[in-house]
Amino acid sequence: MRFDPSNLKFDDKGLIPAIAQQQGTGEVLMMAWMNAASIEKTLETGHVTYWSRSRQSFWAKGESSGHVQKLIELRVDCDRDCLLLIVDQTGPACHTNRRDCFYTAVRDGEEVVISEPMV
């Protein structure tokens, strides 16, 4: 069956959550939003392009920083309302210069920073 983004379940703004995961290690890097056009761009170029809700425009990951995400595989969840992007991440994935965006843990009711920015 040919993949057709129109068969995905987008929210009322035409967006779908996309989770980026590092190939090989399974490390969860980040979550961002995509729309049908950004999915098409990603599939065409092989480099992940998200939709920026704040800028209301495409956000080609690494466009300015060089921290690109090369798409290895796009997966659709069972409800068709979330995407998993298996990627090869160059450099940090988070805009805070950390390897991933999930650097705050809740431990014993307290927020704890568990990773520092990359040098």
C-alpha positions in Angstrom: 0.0 0.0 0.0 1.4 3.4 -1.0 1.9 5.9 1.9 -0.5 8.8 1.8 -0.2 11.5 4.5 -3.9 12.4 4.1 -4.7 9.0 5.8 -3.0 10.3 9.0 -5.1 11.7 11.9 -4.0 15.4 12.2 -5.3 17.7 14.9 -7.7 20.6 14.2 -4.7 22.7 13.2 -3.5 20.1 10.7 -0.6 18.9 12.8 0.6 15.6 14.1 3.2 14.9 16.8 6.5 13.4 15.6 9.0 11.8 17.9 12.6 11.7 16.8 14.6 8.6 17.9 18.3 7.9 17.2 18.9 4.9 15.0 20.9 2.1 16.6 20.6 3.3 20.2 16.9 4.0 20.4 17.6 7.2 22.3 14.5 9.5 22.2 15.8 12.9 21.0 12.9 15.2 20.8 9.2 15.8 19.9 8.0 18.3 17.4 5.1 18.9 15.1 4.6 18.1 11.4 1.9 18.8 8.9 1.3 17.0 5.6 3.6 19.3 3.7 6.5 18.9 6.1 6.1 15.2 5.9 6.2 15.3 2.1 9.4 17.5 2.3 11.0 15.1 4.7 10.3 12.1 2.5 11.5 14.0 -0.6 14.7 15.3 0.9 15.6 12.6 3.4 16.2 15.4 6.0 13.6 16.0 8.7 11.5 19.1 8.3 9.1 20.0 11.0 6.3 22.7 11.3 7.1 25.5 13.6 3.9 26.5 15.5 5.5 29.7 16.8 6.8 30.9 13.4 4.0 29.3 11.4 6.6 28.0 8.9 8.7 25.0 7.9 11.6 24.3 10.2 14.3 22.2 8.5 16.1 20.7 11.5 19.7 21.9 11.5 19.2 24.5 8.8 21.0 27.1 10.7 22.8 25.1 13.4 24.1 22.3 11.2 22.6 19.8 13.6 20.6 17.9 11.0 18.4 14.9 11.3 18.8 12.4 8.4 15.7 10.4 8.1 16.3 6.6 8.2 12.7 5.5 8.5 9.3 7.1 9.2 6.9 5.0 11.2 3.1 5.5 11.9 1.6 4.4 15.2 -1.4 2.1 15.4 -3.9 5.0 15.7 -2.3 6.9 12.8 -2.1 10.0 15.1 1.6 10.1 15.9 4.8 9.6 14.0 8.1 8.0 15.0 11.1 9.3 13.0 14.1 7.0 13.1 17.0 9.5 12.4 20.7 9.9 12.3 21.2 13.0 14.4 24.3 15.2 13.8 25.3 17.0 17.0 22.7 18.0 19.7 19.0 17.6 19.0 17.8 20.2 21.5 18.0 24.0 21.0 19.6 24.2 24.4 22.6 22.4 22.9 21.9 19.1 24.7 21.9 15.8 23.0 18.2 15.4 23.6 15.3 17.6 24.8 14.4 15.3 27.7 17.1 16.5 30.1 14.8 17.2 33.1 13.8 14.2 35.3 11.3 14.3 38.1 12.8 12.4 41.0 11.2 12.2 44.5 8.9 15.1 43.5 11.8 17.3 42.4 12.9 18.4 38.9 16.5 17.4 38.3 18.6 18.4 35.3 20.3 15.1 34.2 22.4 16.3 31.2 24.4 19.4 30.5 24.8 21.2 27.2 27.3 19.7 24.8 30.6 21.5 24.4 
